[in-house]
Each structure stands twice: as structure tokens, then as C-alpha cells.
Amino acid sequence: MSIKSSVTELSAAAPAKPTTRPRRSLLGEIARKWQLYVLLLPTYVLVLVFAYQPAISALYHSFFWWNGIRQHWVGLENFLEFGKDEYFYQSVWNVIQLTLFQLATHLTIPLFVAVLIYRLRNRSAAYWYQILLVIPMVVPSIVSMLIWRWFFAYEGLINIILRATGNGESARAWFGEPSLALYALMFVGFPWAGGMPMLVYLAGLQQIPHETIEASIIDGVGSLSRFFYIELPLLLGQIKLLLILTLIGGVQQFTLPLIMTGGGPGWATMVPGLRMYFVLTNEFRYGYASAIGVALFLVMLILTYLNQRYLRSSIEYEPR
């Protein structure tokens, strides 16, 4: 057999190279599947009108004096007014304290509870503990807030317990004293154990390979060492998610102080979101309210960037 025929046979036996299809242009893809784009069009129109348009309008009107009817250009005057607004500074300090407290509770206590449930050997018991901690999520948040407001009222549950235990002199209107109102607001939701953070942590723990846990047990790794050196590092992705969600929720929180205290007494529990609401509804300064909203957006954007940039998980990023 000649060398030429051998090469021909080898070439015939070799698998054929897959032919690459030419990539269609974007317009070509739209033309080919135009029915799908037509069906998606109403959704995008609604998103643009009800989600993006208000945000763009707030950014635009933050540079105007605007009372909802008339407007004129003022440039950065609305933003410079932050320095003259003593109530805005008070609200910023309040929201910093509330957010730091929420970070301390949302990132630790649900993690502790999730680890306890995860390590239960009885799967049925773990399931029911999980259900019991998730049930409060079904209750509308406004109902929970109203119940907590009654707890802190002068004739509420906390003072009833104090009087029943012989500590009636400690009973007071917890939301009525400026020195205590903010700390009472922090206490709402005690013991901060269930809800979404616990589920996020539990889902992350359940994704850890059983072989890893079993190997650590065989090697004699204790419970605390296993938590700090195995489980916690593998939960950095979940911690990162909850960190940014808690920061965003803390910066833009509005409903809790509105329902519980209305920002009072005085300005003791005022937060920027509630200050923006009062500027809009009581003072009719739409331009200044828009500037506060833009400032909150920039703060949340910066916090999100810092979180994505500097808090890295070993699961998401390979070491160089």
C-alpha cells in the first residue's frame, strides 16, 4: 500500500471537523424571532414607564426648584442644602446606627440558627424547626409592625410584664422618650433568628459536599474548628449577598420608622427615606426630595460596588 493511499484512509477515518455556522447579526435574530420580541414588548414598556421613568425624573428634577406644578433650574442648590438641613444630618446618623445594628444581627444570629438546624441528625425535626422559623414570613410585615408597636406602648406587653414582675417603676412609653425610641426601634423583630437570612445560610450549608464534612469528622476536627475552617469559608458567597441586601435595605428603610414612630419623638427616629417623604408630602419641595432620593441611590451604588470589589469568595474567584 502506498503512502498516499494510507494518508487517504487515515483522513477518511478521522472525525470530520464540526462546521461553524456563521453568526447572525442582532437584526437578523430579531427578524427571525420577531414574534417573541413582540410578546416581550409590553413588559419592557411597563418597566420603562413605571420603573425607569420615575428614577430618571427624580435625577432630572433634583437640579430644579419644583413644587409639582412650577419649576426652575437651581443647579446643585438642592444638594448643597444638605449642609443646612439639621434634620437630614440627624436622619443620616440614625440610619447609620440602625444599619450597623441590623448588620450585626442579620449576619450572625440567623447563621447560628442555620448551623444548629443543619447539624440536627433527625431530618424530620430539622424540617419542622425550619418551617416554624419561616411561618412568620407569611404574616404581612405591616401586621407584625403594629403588634410590635403595641408591645412598646405604655399599656403594652413589655410594661405589663414589668409590672407583673414588680418592676413597674421601669414601665414607660418606649417610643415616647427621645433617648430610648431609637433603641426600641432596633429591638423590633427580636430574636432576629428566622426569615430569609436563615434560609440563605441553610441553603449554603446544604450545598457543602457531604464528603468534605465526613472527611473532617474522620480527621477528628471539632465542631468549632469545622465551623470556622470549613463551613464559614464556604458560606462567604451567602454572607456577601446578605451584606449587600442588608446595607441596601438599611439605607432605604422607610416603613418601619413611619409605622412605629413617624420619625419621632421629635426627630429621634428620623431616617433619610422618611425625611424625603415628609419633605415631599408636608413641605411640597419636590426638587429637594428628588435630591435626597438621588443621594440615597449614590450611597447604595457605592456600597454595592465596594461589596462586589473587595468582599471576595474563594468559590467565586480563583487565586492567581
N, C-alpha and C positions, 0 to 999 in steps of 0.2 A: 504494500500500500504506500502510495506516495505521500510526501509530507503535505502536499496541497490538499489531498483528499482527507487526511487526518484533521487538518485545521478546519476543513469544511464541516466534518462530522462534529467536531467539538463545538463549533459555532452553532450548529443546529441544535445540539443538546443543551447548550447554555440557555438559561431562562431569559426570555425576552425582557428588555428594559421597559418599565412602565412609561407609557407616553404621557407627557404632561399636557394637560388641557390649557389652552390659553385663558388667562384670567379675563373675565368680563369686566367692563367698566361699571361704575356705580349706576350710571344712567341706564346701561343695558340690563342690570339686575332689576332696577325699578320697573323698567318696561316689561320685563319677563314676568314679574310677580306683582303687577300693579294692583291686583285685587286685594292682596294683603295690606299694601300701603294705604289703600282707600279705607279699609276697615280700621286701621290704626289712626287715621287722620282725626276723627272726633276726639279720641283720647288725648292726643297731643294738643289739639286746640283747647280743650278744657284745662289741661295742665298749664299751658301758656297763659290763659286768661285768669285762672284762679290761684296759681302758684307763683309764676314768674312775674306776671304783671304787677301785683302788689309790691313785690320786692323791688322791682325797677322803679316803680312810682315812689317808694319810700326813699330810695337813693337820690332820685331826681329832686324831690321836694325838700330834702334835707338842706339844700342850698337856697331855699326860699323862705320868706315870711309867708305863712299860709294859714288862713283860718277856715279852710274848707270851701270858701267861695272866692275870695280875692287872694292874690299872691303877688309878690315882687321879689326880685333877686336880692339876696343878702350875703352870698358867698359863704364864707366859713363862720359867719357870726353865730349860727346855731351851735356849732361845735365849740366855739370859744365861750359860749355861755355856760358850759360845764363848770368852768372855773368860778363862776359867780353863783352857782346853784348849790347852796349848802346842803339841801335835801338830797341832791344827787350824790354828793360825797358820802353822806350817811348811808344811803342805799347801797353804794358800792362796798362799803365796809361791812354792812350787814350780809350782803350776798357772799362776800369772801368767807366770813365766819360760817355761814350755813353750808357753803360748798365744801369747805375743808372738813366740817363735821360729817357731811354725807359721804365724802370720800373715805373717811376713817371707818365708818360703819358699813358702807356698801361693799367695800373691798375686803373686809376681814370677817365679820360675823357670818355672812352667807357662805363664805369659803369654809369656815369651821363647821357649819351645819352640813354642808355638802360632803365634806370628808367623812363626817360621822355616818351619814346615810350610806355613802359609798362603801364603807368598811363593814356595814352590817352583814353578817353571814346569812341571816334569814331574808331572802329576797322579797317574800311577801310583806314582812314588816317594813322593809325599806320602801316598798311601793306605797304602802299606806301612809307612812310618815311623809313621803313626798307629796301625796295627794292632800294631806291635811295642811301642808305649808303653802300649797298652790291655791286652795279654795278661796282665801281672801282676795286673790287677784280677780275673781269673778264679781265680787262686790264693787259697784261703781265707786270711783275714788271720792266723789262728792259726798256719798253716804258715809264713808269712813271718816272724812274730814269733819262732818257735822257731829259724828259720835265723839270724836276726839275733842271737839270744841266743848261738848257737854262735860267730858271728863275734867277739863280745866276750868269750868265755870265755878263760881263761888259756891253754888249748891250742887256741884257735880261730884263725880265718883271719887276723885282724889281727896277732896275735902271731907267727903263722907267717911272715907277710910281713916283719915287723920283724926276726925272727931271720935270715931268709934274706938280708936286705939289710945285715946287720952291725949292726943296732940292737937287739940282743937285750936290752940294759940298759933299753930303754924298754918292754919287754913287762911287762904287769901284768894283774891281774883288773880289768877296766874297771868292771864293775858291783860290785866288792867294795870300792872306795875311796869314802868319802862325798864327797870333793871332786871326783870325776870322774863319779860314777854319773849325775847329772842331765844332764850334757853328753853322755855316751854315749847316754842315752835320747833326747836331741834329735837325735842323728846317725842314728837308726834311720829307714830309708826313703830314705837318700841315693841318688840326687841329687835326689829330690823333683820329678821332671820330668813324670811321666806321670799317669795316673789321671783322676779326674773333673774336677779343676780345668782340666787341659789341654783336655779335651773341651768344657767350658763355654766357655772362651775361644775355641776354634776354631769352635764353633757361632756365637758372636757375631761373629767376623770374617767368616764366610761369609755373614752376613746383611747386611753392608755393601754397598750398591749398587755394582755394577761401574762405573757411570758416574761415581761420586764418586772412585773410585781412579784411573780413566783420566784424569779431568779434572785431578787433582793431578799426575799424571805429565806430562801435556801442558804444564802450567804450570811444570814444572821443579822441583817440590817434591822434596827429597831424602828418602832413606829414613828418617832420624831425624825430620825435620820431619813427614813423613807419619804416623809412629807417634804422635808427641806431640800433633799438632794435629788429626788425623783419626781414626785408629784407636782411640787410647786414650780420647778423649771419648765415642766411640760404644760403648765397652765398659763404661761406668760401671754399667750395669744388671747385667752379669755380675760385676763387681767387688763390687757391693753384695750380690749373692746369696752369693758365696764368702766375703765378710767375715762375714756373719751365721752361715753354716754352720760356718765355722772357729771362730768365737767360741763357738758352742753346743757344738760337738764338743770344743773345748779345755776348757771349764768342766766338762763332764760326763765327761771321759775317765776310763777306769777299767781297761779291758782291757790296754792297753799296759804300764802300770807293774805290774799284777798278774802278768802273764806274764813280763815281763823281770826284775823285781827284787823283786816282792812288797812294794814300798814301801821297801825297804832300799837300802843297809845302814843300819841304824838307822831313821831317818825321812827319809833324804836324798832319796828319790824319792816320798814320800807325796803324794797328791793328795786333795782333799775327797771325791771319789767313792769312793776306796779306803778312806779313813778311815771313811766311813759304813758300808762293807761290814764292816770289822773291828769297829766298834762293835756292829754287828748280830750278827755270827757269833761273835765271841770274847767280847764283854762282855755280850751279850744285853740291851742297853739300847735297846729298840725305839723308845721315845719320843724319845730323843736322836738316834738315826739318822733318824727321821722329820723332826726339826727341821733336820738338815743337808740332807736332801733338799728341804725347803721353801725353805731359804735358797738353794740352788743354783737352784731354779726361779725365785725372785725375781730373782736376778742375771741369768739368761738372759732373763727377761722385760724387764728394764730395758735390757739391751744390745740386744735386738731393737727396742724402742721407739726408742732413740736412733738406731739404724741407719736405721729407717724414717722418722724425723723429720728427721734432719739430713743424711744422705747422699742427695742427690737427683740423679737423672739427667736430663739435658736431653731425653731421649727420653720419660721418664715425666711430666715436669712442664713446662708451657708457661710462659715468663716472663710476669710480669704487667706 
